[in-house]
Amino acid sequence: MIPPIASRFVAGETPAEAIAHVEELNERGVNAILNLLGEHYHERPPADEDAQAYQTLIEDIDQSGVDACVSVKPSQIGLDIGEEVFAENFADVVETGDEHDVFVWVDMEDHETTDATLDAFERLTTEHDGGVGICVQANLKRTGEDLERLSDLPGKVRLVKGAYDEPAELAYQEKSRVNEAYRDYLEFMFREFEDGVAVGSHDPEMLEYARELHDEYGTPYEAQMLMGVRDDAQYDLAAEGVEVWQYVPYGGKWLSYFYRRAMERKENLLFALRAVLGR
């Protein structure tokens, strides 16, 4: 059982608990992106098991009728074992999503996985006429070229600032420079992407800029934010008519994820400390 201290950031250990959280979100006008926690498998059995778990989750989403989709990590479904393993498992998950009309995202991990992730996305989103989404990171210096490639493809693209510690020759290091790149890429996406833009950010300035770009270009967009981070802002945006998707992790591997969330933002750490101290 997940302790209350972690339940702000993780929806439970089972699919049923995750879907129950989604039902609560849907009542407040927020949709969900479900992610089974797990990554960096170096043997095939656990990668295959998680790929199958995603297929079962997709079936559960369809049967429950909730407004939700799924997001997988490449290293979770086999990329560290081999590109062919990742491609096979990813294709199986996307095929199941297509059968049940459930959208499938693929997350982006560190820079060493970018090309393999983009290649797999391009194949599958073309085969399935856009039923797949991918994440790109504004801190990587290559992202401008990647967005030009993606602008010609169906499917959705989520822009995030980037959380991996990448080498300076490949990624911007200063926060101000990452923010500048994020704004530039947002403008390009709203101008060039016909299937809409996914704004993966908790930054109020970026969310407001996305609203301005939407007003200027008319491009549809959605805000994507993490469970447990600025939840009230998510509900407020949804009440204002913005399409909001909450990234909802669940599963038995919750401890390391909770630790990362608690340490990355001062307010998250204060929340955890207050919970421990009972205040």
Secondary structure, 3 states (H helix, E strand, C coil): CCCCCCCCCCCCCCHHHHHHHHHHHHHCCCEEEEEECCCCCCCHHHHHHHHHHHHHHHHHHHHHCCCEEEEECHHHCCCCCCHHHHHHHHHHHHHHHHHHCCCEEECCCCHHHHHHHHHHHHHHHHHCCCCEEEEEECCECCHHHHHHHHCCCCCEEEEECCCCCCCCCCECCCHHHHHHHHHHHHHHHHHHCCCCEEEECCCHHHHHHHHHHHHHHCCCEEEEEECCCCHHHHHHHHHCCCEEEEEEEECCCHHHHHHHHHHHCHHHHHHHHHHHHCC
